[in-house]
């Protein structure tokens, strides 16, 4: 700021280096408005994200990152002006041979530049909206929605609309307030019971007799008993009957394979000659 002066507004994401008390105090001292984009939605700060991608590609492909950035600032844009000319009004001297008159400061027509940039942005907006689907409607206060939180949908309600575009403050059933973009909120007609009312059924101070008679607990117990596997007494008797009753000459116990548990098998015995026979 000591080189180019104070700014009016700064748009950033919700990184910890920006969403802190120190940065808020810094913005207050230097007199600019700090605006943050919707959390977990990098597209809201697409201009900065795209520039970071461009700089990373330049650093990967070049041996000298300073020369790469110098050439980038001297490259003409669609409006036939380089970033250096838009910022300081003249071209930058580089390793390429350049005549002296081209390095002199020139006056940039600000209105013409804004007109060309607005035309380009409208063209980009047209092609983006052409494939982005139907525009999402604005949400009302206390409207029930499903919130995308921690890679899953969580029920909640809209508290109020945030000051930034397409951003809302929502509250989950547990009472946690979150800020989400409109794209993270899905409207629903379902009604949800607050978690505080559900926890009353399982209160620690509730007597055991009341918990047993509670309809939610009884339904859970019935569902558990229905899904519980039932052991047949006849099956147990059959399994006991197929247990080994003899052994071989070497002393090894004869065990019937498990796959034969569902069948009636004859027992094995040894005759006087030491041979195994089936009875």
C-alpha positions as CSV (number, residue, x, y, z in Angstrom):
1,X,0.0,0.0,0.0
2,X,2.9,2.3,0.5
3,X,3.7,1.9,-3.3
4,X,0.3,2.2,-4.9
5,X,-1.9,3.7,-2.2
6,X,-4.9,2.5,-0.2
7,X,-7.6,0.3,-1.7
8,X,-11.4,0.6,-1.4
9,X,-12.3,-3.1,-1.3
10,X,-10.5,-6.4,-0.9
11,X,-12.2,-9.7,-1.9
12,X,-10.7,-12.9,-0.4
13,X,-11.7,-16.4,0.5
14,X,-12.2,-17.6,4.1
15,X,-8.6,-18.7,4.8
16,X,-7.4,-18.4,8.4
17,X,-5.0,-15.7,7.5
18,X,-8.0,-13.5,6.4
19,X,-10.8,-14.6,8.8
20,X,-9.0,-13.5,12.0
21,X,-9.1,-10.6,14.3
22,X,-5.7,-9.2,13.3
23,X,-6.7,-8.9,9.6
24,X,-10.0,-7.2,10.6
25,X,-8.0,-4.7,12.6
26,X,-5.7,-4.2,9.6
27,X,-8.6,-3.5,7.3
28,X,-10.1,-1.0,9.8
29,X,-6.8,0.9,10.2
30,X,-6.3,1.2,6.4
31,X,-9.9,2.0,5.7
32,X,-10.9,-0.6,3.2
33,X,-13.9,-3.0,3.1
34,X,-12.9,-6.7,3.4
35,X,-15.4,-9.0,1.7
36,X,-15.1,-12.8,1.9
37,X,-16.6,-15.3,-0.6
38,X,-18.9,-18.2,0.3
39,X,-17.0,-21.0,2.2
40,X,-16.2,-24.2,0.2
41,X,-17.0,-22.4,-3.0
42,X,-13.8,-21.3,-4.9
43,X,-15.8,-20.4,-7.9
44,X,-17.1,-17.3,-6.1
45,X,-13.5,-16.0,-6.2
46,X,-12.8,-17.3,-9.7
47,X,-10.7,-14.4,-10.9
48,X,-8.1,-14.8,-8.2
49,X,-8.1,-18.6,-8.5
50,X,-7.5,-18.4,-12.2
51,X,-4.6,-16.0,-11.8
52,X,-3.0,-18.3,-9.3
53,X,-3.3,-21.2,-11.8
54,X,-1.7,-19.0,-14.5
55,X,1.3,-18.1,-12.2
56,X,1.8,-21.7,-11.1
57,X,2.0,-22.8,-14.8
58,X,4.5,-20.1,-15.5
59,X,6.7,-21.1,-12.6
60,X,6.6,-24.8,-13.7
61,X,7.5,-24.1,-17.3
62,X,10.2,-21.4,-16.9
63,X,13.7,-21.6,-15.4
64,X,13.6,-18.0,-14.2
65,X,10.2,-17.1,-12.6
66,X,11.0,-13.4,-12.6
67,X,11.5,-13.2,-16.3
68,X,8.3,-15.3,-16.8
69,X,6.3,-12.8,-14.8
70,X,7.9,-9.9,-16.7
71,X,6.9,-11.4,-20.0
72,X,3.4,-12.0,-18.7
73,X,3.0,-8.3,-17.7
74,X,4.2,-7.2,-21.1
75,X,1.9,-9.5,-23.1
76,X,-0.9,-7.8,-24.8
77,X,-4.5,-8.7,-23.8
78,X,-7.6,-9.0,-26.0
79,X,-8.0,-5.2,-25.7
80,X,-4.5,-4.7,-27.2
81,X,-3.1,-3.5,-23.9
82,X,-0.7,-5.3,-21.5
83,X,-1.2,-5.5,-17.7
84,X,1.7,-3.2,-17.2
85,X,0.1,-0.6,-19.5
86,X,-3.2,-0.8,-17.7
87,X,-1.5,-0.5,-14.3
88,X,1.3,2.1,-14.7
89,X,0.6,3.4,-18.2
90,X,3.7,2.1,-20.0
91,X,5.5,-1.0,-21.2
92,X,8.3,-2.6,-19.1
93,X,11.8,-3.0,-20.5
94,X,12.8,-6.6,-20.9
95,X,15.5,-8.7,-22.7
96,X,13.7,-8.2,-26.0
97,X,14.9,-5.3,-28.1
98,X,12.4,-2.4,-27.7
99,X,12.5,1.1,-29.1
100,X,12.6,4.0,-26.7
101,X,9.3,5.6,-27.7
102,X,7.4,2.4,-26.7
103,X,8.7,2.7,-23.2
104,X,7.3,6.2,-22.6
105,X,4.2,6.6,-20.6
106,X,0.9,6.9,-22.5
107,X,-2.6,7.9,-21.4
108,X,-5.0,5.0,-21.3
109,X,-8.6,5.7,-22.2
110,X,-10.3,4.4,-19.1
111,X,-13.9,4.4,-20.4
112,X,-12.9,2.5,-23.5
113,X,-11.1,-0.1,-21.4
114,X,-14.1,-0.6,-19.1
115,X,-16.4,-0.9,-22.1
116,X,-14.3,-3.6,-23.7
117,X,-14.0,-5.5,-20.4
118,X,-17.7,-5.4,-19.8
119,X,-18.3,-6.7,-23.3
120,X,-16.0,-9.6,-22.7
121,X,-17.5,-10.4,-19.3
122,X,-21.0,-10.4,-20.8
123,X,-19.9,-12.8,-23.5
124,X,-18.3,-15.2,-20.9
125,X,-21.5,-14.9,-18.8
126,X,-23.7,-15.8,-21.8
127,X,-21.7,-19.0,-22.6
128,X,-21.4,-20.0,-18.9
129,X,-25.2,-19.6,-18.2
130,X,-26.0,-21.5,-21.4
131,X,-24.7,-24.8,-19.8
132,X,-25.1,-24.1,-16.1
133,X,-28.7,-25.1,-15.9
134,X,-31.7,-23.3,-14.5
135,X,-31.0,-20.3,-12.2
136,X,-31.7,-21.1,-8.5
137,X,-34.4,-19.1,-6.8
138,X,-33.8,-17.0,-3.7
139,X,-34.6,-18.6,-0.4
140,X,-36.8,-17.2,2.3
141,X,-36.2,-16.9,6.0
142,X,-37.0,-20.0,8.1
143,X,-37.3,-22.1,4.9
144,X,-36.3,-25.8,5.4
145,X,-33.3,-26.9,3.4
146,X,-30.8,-29.7,3.1
147,X,-27.2,-28.4,3.7
148,X,-24.1,-29.9,2.1
149,X,-21.8,-30.2,5.1
150,X,-18.8,-32.6,5.5
151,X,-19.7,-34.4,2.3
152,X,-23.2,-35.2,3.4
153,X,-26.6,-33.6,3.5
154,X,-27.7,-32.2,6.8
155,X,-31.2,-30.8,7.5
156,X,-31.5,-27.2,8.6
157,X,-33.3,-23.9,8.0
158,X,-32.4,-20.6,6.5
159,X,-31.8,-17.9,9.1
160,X,-31.3,-14.9,6.8
161,X,-29.6,-13.9,3.6
162,X,-25.9,-12.8,3.8
163,X,-24.8,-9.4,2.5
164,X,-22.8,-11.1,-0.3
165,X,-24.6,-12.4,-3.4
166,X,-26.0,-15.9,-3.4
167,X,-24.8,-16.5,0.2
168,X,-27.0,-17.5,3.2
169,X,-26.7,-18.1,6.9
170,X,-28.3,-21.4,7.8
171,X,-28.8,-23.3,11.1
172,X,-28.6,-27.1,11.5
173,X,-30.8,-29.1,13.9
174,X,-28.1,-29.0,16.5
175,X,-28.0,-25.2,16.6
176,X,-24.8,-24.7,14.6
177,X,-24.9,-21.7,12.2
178,X,-23.1,-22.0,8.9
179,X,-22.6,-19.8,5.9
180,X,-23.2,-21.5,2.6
181,X,-23.6,-20.6,-1.1
182,X,-27.0,-21.1,-2.7
183,X,-25.6,-24.0,-4.6
184,X,-25.0,-25.9,-1.4
185,X,-28.6,-25.6,-0.3
186,X,-31.3,-27.9,-1.6
187,X,-34.9,-27.0,-0.9
188,X,-37.2,-29.7,0.6
189,X,-40.8,-29.9,1.8
190,X,-39.9,-32.4,4.6
191,X,-40.2,-31.4,8.3
192,X,-37.5,-32.3,10.8
193,X,-37.7,-32.8,14.5
194,X,-35.0,-30.8,16.5
195,X,-32.3,-32.9,18.1
196,X,-33.1,-31.5,21.6
197,X,-36.6,-33.1,21.5
198,X,-35.1,-36.4,20.4
199,X,-32.5,-36.4,23.2
200,X,-35.3,-36.0,25.8
201,X,-36.3,-39.6,25.2
202,X,-32.9,-40.8,26.2
203,X,-32.2,-38.4,29.1
204,X,-29.9,-39.8,31.7
205,X,-32.2,-38.6,34.6
206,X,-35.2,-40.5,33.1
207,X,-36.1,-43.6,35.2
208,X,-35.5,-47.0,33.6
209,X,-39.2,-47.8,33.7
210,X,-40.1,-44.7,31.6
211,X,-37.4,-45.6,29.1
212,X,-38.8,-49.1,28.7
213,X,-42.3,-47.8,28.2
214,X,-41.1,-45.1,25.7
215,X,-42.6,-45.8,22.2
216,X,-39.3,-45.0,20.5
217,X,-37.4,-47.4,22.7
218,X,-40.0,-50.1,22.3
219,X,-40.0,-49.8,18.6
220,X,-36.2,-50.1,18.5
221,X,-36.3,-53.2,20.7
222,X,-38.9,-54.9,18.6
223,X,-37.0,-54.1,15.4
224,X,-33.9,-55.6,17.0
225,X,-35.6,-58.7,18.1
226,X,-37.1,-59.3,14.7
227,X,-33.7,-59.0,13.0
228,X,-32.1,-61.2,15.6
229,X,-31.2,-64.6,14.2
230,X,-33.3,-67.5,15.7
231,X,-31.4,-70.6,16.6
232,X,-33.4,-73.8,16.1
233,X,-33.2,-76.5,18.7
234,X,-33.3,-79.2,16.1
235,X,-30.3,-77.7,14.3
236,X,-28.3,-77.6,17.6
237,X,-29.2,-81.3,18.2
238,X,-28.1,-82.2,14.6
239,X,-24.8,-80.4,15.0
240,X,-24.1,-82.3,18.2
241,X,-25.0,-85.6,16.6
242,X,-22.3,-85.1,13.9
243,X,-19.5,-84.5,16.3
244,X,-16.6,-87.0,16.1
245,X,-17.2,-90.2,18.0
246,X,-14.0,-92.1,17.0
247,X,-10.4,-91.7,16.0
248,X,-8.1,-93.3,13.5
249,X,-5.2,-95.8,14.3
250,X,-2.8,-92.8,14.5
251,X,-5.0,-91.2,17.1
252,X,-6.4,-88.4,14.8
253,X,-10.0,-87.4,15.6
254,X,-12.4,-87.9,12.8
255,X,-14.3,-84.6,12.2
256,X,-17.2,-84.3,9.8
257,X,-16.8,-81.2,7.4
258,X,-19.0,-78.3,8.2
259,X,-20.7,-78.5,4.8
260,X,-22.3,-81.7,5.9
261,X,-24.1,-80.2,8.9
262,X,-27.3,-79.9,7.0
263,X,-27.3,-83.6,6.1
264,X,-27.8,-86.8,8.2
265,X,-24.4,-88.7,8.1
266,X,-23.6,-92.2,9.3
267,X,-21.1,-92.5,12.0
268,X,-17.6,-94.0,11.5
269,X,-16.2,-96.8,13.5
270,X,-13.2,-99.2,13.4
271,X,-13.6,-103.0,13.1
272,X,-11.4,-105.6,14.7
273,X,-9.0,-105.6,11.7
274,X,-8.4,-101.8,12.1
275,X,-10.4,-100.7,9.1
276,X,-12.8,-97.8,9.0
277,X,-16.4,-98.8,8.4
278,X,-19.7,-96.8,8.2
279,X,-22.5,-98.0,10.4
